[in-house]
Amino acid sequence: MTKSLLVVEEALRDLKAHWFEYIKTITQAAEAQGWQVQVAAHHDVVPEICQELKVFPLFRYARYLDNHKKKLPGERYYGFLLHSWRCLVVLVPLLGKQPRYEHIFVPTVLIHHLLAWWMIMTFHPQRPQHLTLFFVANPGIWDRNTQKSILPSSPLLGIQGFLLRRFQKLVAQGTVTLAVETKGAKREFEELTNLPFQLFPHPVPQLIESSPPSLRLSSSQELSSAPTFACYGFARYEKGSDMFKTALEQLLTKQQDIPVQFCIQWVEPFSLPDGSICEPGSLLRQHPQVTIIDRPLQSHDYQTLLSKTDCMILPYRNSSYHGRVSRVAIEAVCLGIPLIYTKGGWLEEVIGEFGVGIGIQDESTEELTQAVITMWKNFNEYAQLAFRKRAKAQQYFSPENFCQQLLSPKYRPKE
């Protein structure tokens, strides 16, 4: 008998951001395990997505997509009630028309969705046998003084904790699973709610790799060409792109004999906290050792670049990424690519367990510059260690492992 899974993502509208690739990856893995998968998406979902997935175009409002839009007076305080009502208006009829789903998976849950899902799981006659609410935005903030995350004193955070605790009975019954993808987020949510949160991997499909991936070593174990050190993903302040730019400028002017090729994805300028605009600049644009990618990458082009990358540089700021996943980092460890990364948050956690690299202090351009030099001088050692650890990463972050955990009987309601 075919089992039914509904993925609910109001922000799935176009091919931008990560939602389409993420949901497509999960859908393919679930279907391979015998599940029939449907997706409730944004009302204006593009035809390309409808051709790939079985889609219900429903949601006219999406919190992630509508952040820039003008809000109603006072919406900051009652917005979670308004948005839950908007969700109920479309979800209640949908569930009423469909056979009862075995499982519903909601991959991007915010405070604005909690009341709607509690009401559905408590009162709707066609509520699913099991619901998984997945949180990618953690409640904590980074304390620069203690170099740790803390739960801020916030009325909205208090409301979020209150709403989550309404699920206590449903969680205890095994009807609802609350889930996250980083240990930091798990600690923060459990401290906020006193409820158990499951830790799921971030699924990454099998990637293109050379043999062995990205090492490009000759039989004498010497580099046959200059290694490529890269930073992919849209350049942003929170990703430390401004620090990487400064470090590169210092390296290329003061350390002119470093035989490394640098590849940076920098699609558009971004603003710094002081209001100034940060962009690559003439030195990086014109330097023969630097390649600037100024466009979004299609999946095949991106995977081809990954297969030719020898070191990934991710100087992400902990103020934004201490408890957030970086898909680029996961792809790197799965391919056996060593990394230069920020210590203190999720990056250190995942690279320590699944990868190899050099950690730097948060927001330290000086340490970033030195790490590039150290990685270059010891590249063979780092590359071979990373290559040997990649199998563990590939297994843990595989879509099959994700779906086994998501859809396993131990997470479904007790009979």
C-alpha positions, 0 to 999 in steps of 0.5 A: 500500500502506497504511503502518502507524504505532504510537504508544506512550503509556502515559500516554494515559488521559484528557482531562487534560494534553496527550497526547490532543490531541497524539496526535490531532493527529499521528494526523490528519496522518499519516492524511492522508499515507496512514498507518494509525495505531494507539495503544498506551495506558493500560489504563484509557483513557476511552471518549471517546479510544477513539471518536477513536483506534484504541486498544490499552488495555495499560499498567497502569503509567505513570511520569508518572501514577504519580509520586505513588504509593508506591514499592517499597523501593529503587525509586528505584535499580532502577525503570528496570529494573522499568518496562522489564520491565513495558513488555516484558510488554505490548509483546512480545505486542502486536508478536507479534500484529500485522503488522510496523509500518513505524514506531513513535513513542514521544512521552514517553520516560524512562530507564525505557523505554530498556532495553525498546526496546533489547531489542525493536529488538535481539531481537524478530522483529517489531520495527518497520522504524523506531523514533523515541524522543522526549524531552520531559524534558531531562537538564540543570538550570539554573545560576542563577549562570551563567544556563546549563544544565549536566549534573549529576553524577548516577548516574541520569543516568550510567545514562541516558547508558549506556543511550542509547549502546546505541542507537549501532549502531541509530542509525547504521544508520538504524533508530532516531531519537532526537529532541527538540523544543528546541535546548537539549535537543538540545545536552544529550543530544548532550553526554551521549551523543555521539549525534545527536538530531533536532530536531522541531517541536511540532505545533499544528493550525490555530487560529481567528483573526480577520482580522487576528488579535487586532489589533482596529485601526480604519482610523485604526490606533488601538485600537478597544478595550482590548487583552487581555493573557493568561496561559493554562495552569494556574497553577504556581510554575514558570510564574511565576504568583506573579510575574504576580500580584504584577506585576498587583497593582502595576500595578492599584494604582500605574498605575491608568490603564492601559487593558488587560484581563487574563485569567488561567487559575487553576484551583487554588491552588499551593504556593510553595517556603516552603510558603505557598499562592498564589492570585489574591486578592481584588484580582484576583478583584474588579477590573473589568480582570481575568478569572479563568478557574477551570476547565479549558478545552475546545478550542473555548473555548480557541481562541476565547479565543486569537483574542481575545488581544492579548498573551501573558504567559509569565514561566516560570522557567528552572529548570523551562522552560529546555529545555522547550516551551510549547504556549501560546507556540507557539500565540501565535506561530502566531496573530501574538500578541506575547509577554512572556517570560523570556529565557535559555531555549527561550522566547527561542529560539523567539520570536526566530525565529518571533515578537515580544515583550519579554524579561525577566530570569528571576524579575524581577517588576520587569522583568515589570511594566515590560514590560507597560507598555512593551507597552501603550505600543507595542502597535501596533508589536509587534502588526503585527510579530508578525502579519507573522511568523506565517506562518513559525511556522504552517508550521514548527509545522504537523502536516504538517511534523511528520509529514513529518519523523517519517515521511520516508524519510531517517529509515527504515532503509536497504534 
